[in-house]
Amino acid sequence: MIMNRLIKKVEWGLSVKVITVIVLVILIIGEYFLIHSMLDFTNWILSIIVFAIPVLCIYCICNIPRFIEINEKELVLKKLWGKLIIDIDTITDVECYKPNKSDLRLFGSSGFFGYTGLFWNADIGKYRVYIGNISQAFLIHTECNKIYVFSCTDRNLVINAIKNKIQ
C-alpha cells in the first residue's frame, strides 16, 4: 500500500531574513557590551538580562518552522525542535491567510527566525502562527475552535490537498 504524502518546505521571506539579521546583530552587540560592562555579577538585573537574551534566542530558534507534511491522517508541521500534529479529521476549513492591520502578537516572534507564537486579530480572534513567508501563509480552522496559520511553498497545492481530504 502506497501512502499519499505531500511535503512542502517552509521558506523565509525577505522580511524574515532582514529582521533576523538585524536583530541578531543588535543582540550580539548588546550582549557583548552588557557582559563587558559588568565587572562582576553583583548587578542582578543585568545578570538576568544577560541570561535572558540567549534563552529567548534559543526559544525562537527551536520554533523555526521547517516543513509541512500532509499524509493520510495528519497535517504535521515540523519545527527545528519538535513538531505540531493536527488530525485531518479535525480540520473544518482551510483558506489563504491575508494579514490584517489589527494583527497583534500576544507572545512570540514577529519576524525573528520567522513569525511564530500566539497572535490575535479582530476578524479571527486568537490563533497560533508558524510562518516563514507571509505571502505563502494559509489559515486552518479545527473542530475544537483552534486556529493555526502556517506557510509553505505551493500553498495553493497544500490548501487543495487539505480540502480534498476534509470533504
N, C-alpha and C positions, 0 to 999 in steps of 0.2 A: 504494500500500500504506500503510495507516494503522498507525502504531506504537502499541502499547499502552504508555502511560506513566502512572505514578502518582507524584505529587509531594505530599509532606506536609511541612509546616513543623515545625521543632523549636521548641517554646515553653518558656520558662523557668518553673519552678515558683516558688512563694513563697519556698522556702528558698534557691534560687539568687539570686533578686532581693535578699533580705535580706543574705545572705553577701557578695554582690558590692558592695553599697553600703557595708556596714560595713568590709570590707577595703579598699576604695578610699579611704574617708575616713581610715582609720588609716595607710595607705601614703602618702597625700599629706601628711598632717600630719607623719608620721615623716620623710619625705624633706625637707620644708621645714626641720624642726629640725636634721636631720643636716647639711644644706648650710650652714645659718646657724651651726652650732656649729663649723664648720671655718673657721678664719681663712685657712688655706692648705691645700693638698692634700698636706701632708707626712705626715699620718697615713694610711698606705697601707691599713689595714684599713677605716677609714671611707670612703675613696675607693672601695674595692671594693664596699662595701655601697651607697653612693650610686649606683654604676653598675649594680649587680645588680638593684636594685628595679625600675627601668623595663624592663630586659631581660626579667625574669620576667613582668611585666605584659604586655609585647608578645607573649611566647610564649603566655600564656593567651588573649589576645585573638585571636591567629591561629588557635587551635584551637576557637573557638566554633563548635559545630555549627549550621548554618542550616536545611538541609532535607535530606530523603531522597527520592531518585528511584529508582523501580524501572522499568526498561524491559525489553525482550525478553531481554537477555543479562546485565544487570548490576544490582546494587544500588549506588547512588552516594550517599555521604554528602558533601554539600557543606559545607565549613567556611568560615570567613571568609577564610582563605587556603588554597587548595588543596582537594583532595578525596581521599576514600578510595573505591576501587572494588573491589567484590567480585563476581566472576563468579557468576551464579546457579547455574551447573553445579557449582560447588564447595561450595555450601551443602548441608549434610546435615540440619540441623534448625533450627527457629526456634520460640521459645516466649516467653511472658511472663516478664519478669525480676522476681524477688522479692528485695529487699535482704536480706542475711544479716548477722547480728551479727559474723561473722568477716571481713567485707569489710575489706581492708587496702589502702591506697593505697601502691604502690611508687614511683611517680613520676607527678606530675600535679597536678590541682586537685580539691579536694573541695568544690566549690560556687562558687569564684571564677570567674565567667564560665561556669559550667556545671561538671558533673562530667566531667573529661577526663583521659586518661592511662592508665597501666598499673596495674591492681589485681589482687588475689589474694583468694580465699576458699577455705575448706576443701572446699566442695562441687564447685566447678568449676575450681579452680586459677587460673592466670594468664589475664587477659583484658583487652582494650582497651575503654575506655569513652568514649563521646561522648553524654552525657545532658544535656538541659535540664530535664526534669521526671521525677523517679524514678517517679512513678505512671504514666507513659506509656512506661516502658522495656521493651525486649524483647531477647532473647538470641539470637545467631546462632552456630551451630557450622559449621565448614568442614571439608573433607576433610583438609587439612593440619594439623588439630588446633588451628587458631586459633579463638579465641572473641572475639566482639565483643558489646558492649551498646550499643544505640542507643535513642533515644527520639524520638517524633514524635506529632503529633496523630493520632487514629484508629489507634492502634497495632494494634487487632484487625483492621482492614481491611488494614493492611500485612502483618501476620502471615499472614492468609489468602491474600493475593496471592502472597506468597513460597511458601507451602505449595503453592499451585496450580501454581506454576512448577517446583517441585522434584520433584513426583510423577511 
